[in-house]
Every structure is written in structure tokens, then in C-alpha cells.
Amino acid sequence: MLEERRLRLLSAMTDGGLWPADSPWVRRAVESTPRDRFAPDTVWAWTGGERYRAVNRAEAPEAWAAEVYPDPYGSTVTQVTDSMPTSSISCAAIVATMLDSLVLEPGHRVLELGTGSGWNAALLAERTGQGHVTSVEIDAGLAAHARRRIEAAGHLVRVITGDGDAESVEHAAFDRVISTYAVEHVPWTWVERTRPGGRIITPWGHTGCVALTVAQDGASATGWMQAPARFMPTRRTGHPLSPFERVRDGGTGVPTAFPRPVQALSHPDVLFALRVLLPDVHIDTQVAGTGGQLTAWLSDGRSSWAVLEQVGNAVNAHGGGGRDLADEVSRAWAVWEERGSPGMYDFGLHITPDAHHVFTGDDPHGPRWQPLVAAP
């Protein structure tokens, strides 16, 4: 069953055209480095309603195999803390995309931030050669597990237990830096650790990943979005913002009209633009209810929330907290359209020690996309 699941995933990657044409080494590395060799004996399956169910390999081998080898866009949750997922083996599709974006060559020295299971570090080592990858993991238990699994797979990777955003790594500048967790602001220390002309790949915000190239003078880094992606956030800031159900409390009794179709909220271009303009608003969509209608949940992770429900040709909005998130999303959507509705791949990021500059077009110094100020 395990091998069948593995081959099914590899076949789905092929059928979906998900192997990067410019980096054939990625496919070879994934095929020769099975995910199951890095997964813990207990993984976690989502059951809905904020609940994860433990799946033990010895007790339920088929269910375990299904979690370790989902479809190309499915991740494997490997750790749950306080009912929240805190580590996972990322989906094969985004792993392939990020490795392709890294433009990695044999002999490159790589700094990985967020070791997790160790699978990604092993894939990096397949390309660079032994002893060229350093990986930092904030969770001591995860770091110890990764060390064992990486060593058992025959790779020499230096795994450091520490904070990837701040940990001092005793090494000259790295050729490549890759993060496996999302940050709202790319730490300048990452740029300082990267040689001029080197690349940094990281999930940025909560909707996509960006590839940055460090300027020759080391004074800035610039790049463009590479793909839609949702990653767990950095743990440096403490406990992550609460999910929707923990925020939802009270609210308006009379729904109001929302002027947009809920279906459009699931489009990557719309989601990314809203993330840029409303960086603290999380949006999730899924089919819900007996009628199979698409529903959207909005949350600022603290006290404000909204639900958008498609009812026939109309969309009803109701919510609670101190902010009218449905109205904020509607206003941000209008701003995006007024500026020409640029797609996610049209957005770039330019960073310096003091600022992050989100732009569209070819000029990193062009008009900035600043977050909107919430209406009073």
C-alpha cells in the first residue's frame, strides 16, 4: 500500500505537468527520496471543526500511508500543538516549485530555515552534494528527529536547533537561503547571510512564495512572486493568531449584501491582492451547507470576523468584532480593480534594511502597494 501510494503521487505530479522543466534534478531527487522515510510514526488527519485525529503507522498503516502520500497539493501534518498544526511535510507540488525557483547548483552552500521532518533538507543535499546544507529548526524535538532521518537516508546535513530568524550561523555567506515557514516581513538577517547575487526563497504572507535576488552591493534584495502557497507561520512571534472559529463570537443579527461573488475569493490573483492590501485578514473558502454553496470565512485572528454566503445570485455577509471585514474586503477589491487587476505573478517585493516595498511592473522603485487603513 505504501509503495502504491508513493507511485500514485509521482504519477499525479507527471500527469499534472508539475515537475519543473528547467530543473530535472528535482524529479530525480523526489523519486529517490521517499517522503515516508522522514515522516514520524504518528501523523495527523483533519476531521473538520478544528479537530485533528492522530493516525499511527502501526495501528492504521493504510490510513497513515494515505496521509503521508496525499495528492500533489496535499501536505502531511506531522505535529499538532494546542489543536493547531505546527509542523508538516509540505505538498509535493509547492516543494518542486520552490526548489526550481532556488536555481540550485551542485556545490552551492544552502541555508534552510525550518528543518521540520528533514525531507526538504535531504532533497537539497541530493543536489548540492554532501556537507553543503545547513538547516535551522526552532523545535528541539523536530530537529532531533530530522537529524536521525537525514542521517539514515545517507546525507550529511548540519542541523542546528535555534531560531531561523535570528540564529547566528557560523559560516561565510550562503549561495542560497530557503525558508519552509511563512513570514510577513523577510528578516534582513537573511539577506546578510546571502552572498551578493544569491537567492532567497520564502513563503511570504499567507498566500504565496517569493524569490529574491540579493543586489551586488548587498544593500537590497528584489524579486517576484513564484506561486500560490500557504505555509505555517514563523513561531518566533509566539502562538499563531487564532483560527476563525476561536475568533467568532457574537455578531450582527441582520445580514448585509456583499457586492461580489464568493467564488471569486478562491482565485489566487484576488486572494494575493487582498493579502497585500489587507495583510492581517485571513480568507478561507469552501463548500458548506446542505445546498453545497460556497462560503467564505474572514478573520483578523484576534476579535473580528465575517461570513460570506452565496444564496442564489446574492451574497449575504454577517460578522462581529470591532471591524467590518466584509466592507474592508469590498473596498480593497475595488482598489485592486482600479489599479488594473494585476495578477499574483505581476507583484514584486523590494527589501532594504528599513523597509519592504511591494510593487507591480518591472520597476522595483515604482508605485508602492501600501496596506489600506481600516475605516473608522
N, C-alpha and C positions, 0 to 999 in steps of 0.2 A: 504493500500500500504506500509506504513512504517513497519508494523509488518511482512508483506510478505518479504520485502527486508531483514529485520533482520534475519528471519529464513533461507532465502536463503544463506546468508553469513555463518551462523552457519553450515548449511548442507554442504556447499562447503569446509569448514575447515575440517569437518569429512571425506568427500569423498576424500579429498586430503591428508589425514593422517597427518594433520598439528597440531593436538593437541599433546602436549608433553606427552609421556607415563610416564615419571618419575615425572611429576608434574600435576596430575589430577586436582589440585586446580585451575589451570589456566583456564581450560574449564569452571569449575563451576563459577569462577569469571566473565569471559566474558559473559556467558549466563545470569547471574543475574545483570549485569551492562551494560545496553544498551548504545551504542555509542551516540545515538540521544539525550540522556539526557544531554550531555556535549557539543554538537555542537551548535554554535551560529545560530541565525535566518538567517544569510546570510553566505553562503559558496561560494567557487569559483570553476568554471569548466574551464579546459584548452580547448582552442579553436584552438591552434596552432599559430605559428608566434609570439611568446612571449605574447600572449594575454590570459587573464583570464576574464571570464564572471561571474558577480555576480548572484547567484541563491538564491532568497529569499523564505523562507519557506511559507509565507502567499500567495505569488504571484504564486509560482510554486511548490506545495507540492510534486508532483511526482518526478520532477527533483531534488528537494532538497533531498528527500529520496534516490534517486539513487546515489547522491554524498556522502551522509553520510554512506551508506551501499554499497560500491563497492565490487569487488571480493576480495578474501583474500590478494591479493598483491597490492590492490589499497589503496591509502591514501586519506584523505579528507582535502583539503586546506581550512583553516579557516581564514587566514589573508593574504592580498596582499599589499605590500608597494612598491611604485615606480615600478609597474609592476612585482615585484618579490615576490614569495611566502615566507612569513616569519613565518608562523606557520601552523601546520596541526595536524590532528589526524592520527597517523601512521597506516600503514596497519596491519590488524589483525594477519597475519602470522608472521611478524617480532616481533610484541608485544609479541606473545606467546613464540617465541624463546628466546627473551631477558629475559622474566620473568622466563622461565625454567632455563636459564643459571645463573640466580641470586642465585639459590638454596636457596630460601626464606623459612623461618620457622615462625610459629606464635611467636610473642613476639620480633622478630628481630626489631631493630631500623634502619630505612631506610632513606637515604638522596637522594631525587630525584632532578636532576638538569635540569630545563626546564619543568615547570608545564604545559604550553600550555593550552589545554582545561580542564585539570584536570582528564581526563578519566584514564590515566595510574596511577595517584596517588590514585584514587579510587580503582583500581584493586589491588594495593599494600596493601591498607588498608583492603581489603577483606581478605587478607592472614595474615597480621601481627596482626590485631586487632586494636582497636581504640587508637589514640594518639601516634602511633609509627612511623608515616611517617611525615617527614619534606620535603617540596618541595620549590625550589627557582626558581623564574621567573623574568627575567630582564624587561619584559614589564608590566608596572603597569596595563594597561587595561586588558591584558590577565590574570594577577594574580587576579584581582577583579572578573572577570567572573568565573575563576576556583573556587575561594572560594565559590561563590554562588552555583555553580552547585554541588560541592563536598558536601556542607552542605545540599542541597536539597536531595541528594542521601543518606543522613543519616550517613555520615562519618565524623570523626574528624581528619583532616589533618592540620598541621601547614603550611600555605603558606606564604613565605617571598618574598617580592619584592626586588630584588637585582641581582647581577652578580654571577651566579653559579660558575664561575671560580675563583672568588676572595672573595665572600661574607663570612664574618665570621659568623659561626653558633654556637650559644651558646649551646653546648651540648658535652658530652663526645663522644669518638669515636663511629661511627656508625658501625653496623654489615654489612651493605650493602650500596653501593653507585651506583646509576644508572643514566646515562645521556640520555636525549632524543634528543640531538643535537650532531653533529659530530665535533670532534676536530682533528687537525693534530698532536698535541702533548698532551698527557694526563697531565693535570696540577698536579704538585707534591702536591699541597694543597689537592687534592682528596685523595691521599694516606695518608696524615697526618690526614685526617678526618676519616679514616677507621681503625678499630681495627686490630691488628695482626691476620692473618688467615681470615680476612674478604674479601669480593669480591667486585670488581668494574666492572660494565658492561657499555660499551660505544661504540657508533659508532666511528670508527677510520678511518681517511682519508675520502674518499668519495666512498668506495666500500664495506665495511664490518663492523662488530662489533666484539669486543674482550672482553674476560672475564679474568680479572686479579685477582690473589690472593696475598694479602699483606703478606710479609715474617714475621716470628715471631719476628724478631728484628726491624721491621718497616723500614728497610733501603732500601727496594726494593719491586717491585711488578712484578709478572710474570704470563703470561697466553697465551692462544691460540685463534685464530680466531674461531668464532662461526657460522657465517652465512653471506651470501652476504646481503648488505643493503646499501641504500642511504638515508642519512638524511640531513636536512638543517644544515648549519654550525653554529658554535657559532657566536653570534652577538658582542662578545667582541672586535673583530678586526675591527669593523665598518662595512661599506657597503660591502656585499659579492662581490667576483670577478664577473665581468660581464659575462652574458651568451654568447654563441657562436655568435649570430647574432650581438651583440653590439661590439664584438671584430673584427669581419670580416670587413676588409677594404683594398681595393686594392688587390694585389697579382700577382702571376705569370700567364702569359697567356698560357704557354705551359705545359700541364700536364706531370708528370713523372710516371714511373712504380713503383708500390708498390708490394713487393715480397710475400705478404701474402693474404689469402682470408679475405674479410671483415667479413664474417660470424663468423670467429674465435674470432673476437674482442668482440663479445657478450657473450663469455664464462666467467663465474666467475673466473676461475683459471687464465686465461690470463689477465683479467682486474685487478685482485688483484696484480699480479706480476708486471704489468706495473705501478700500483699505487705506489708500493714500490720503484721501480727504477726511476720513473718519477713522484714524488709526486705532482707537480704543473700542470700536464697535465690532463685535464678532457676529457673523451671519451664518446660519446653517439652514439648509433647505432639505426637505424630504417629503415623500408621500405619506400622508397621515389620514386617519379617519376612515369610516366605512365607505365613503364615496371615492376614496383614492385621490383626493385633491392634494395638490402641492401646498405645503405650509412652510413659512419661513419664521425662524426664531432670531430675534435681535437681542443682544445683551452687551452692556458695558463691563460686565464681570464684577460689578460692585453693588449697584442698587437699582439700576434702570433696565427695563426690558420691554419688548413688544413682540406681538404675534401677528403675522400677516397671513390671512387665509383666503384662498381663492374660492369664491362662491359663484359659480356660473361665470359670467363675464365681469363680475365685480370682485374687488379685493377689500376685505374688511380688516381694519387694524385696531387692536386694543393693546394696552400696555400699562405700565406702572413705573414708579420711581420719579426722581426729580427731573428727568429728561424725556422729551418726546422723541424717541428714537426713530419712529416711523417718519416723522416730519424731517428729522435730520437727514435720513437716508434719501428721502424725496428731494430735498434741496441739493444734496451732494450729487445725486444722479443728474439733476438739471445742469449743474455746473460742469460736469463731465461732458454732457452733450453740447453745451455752449462752447466748449473748447475743442470740439471736433471729434469726440468719442474715440480717443486713441486706444489702441489695443494694449494688452499687457506687455507685448514684446516691443512696444514703442517707448516704454518707460525705461529711464536710466537712473543711476544713482552715482553721485559725485560726493566723495567724503574728504574732509580735511580734519586736522586735529580738533577743530572747534565747531564743525557744522556738517550736517547731512543735507544734500541738495538733490531733490527728486526733480527730474526734468523729462521732457519728451523731445524727440527730434535728435539731430546729430550734434548739437552744441551743448556740452555739459554746463556751460555758463549761461544758457538761455533762461527763459522764464521759469520760475520755480513753481512747483505744485505744493503749496502750503496747506496744512490741515485747516479745515473750516472751524470757525469758532461757533460753539453751540449757541443757539438762540436763547436769550434770557427768558 
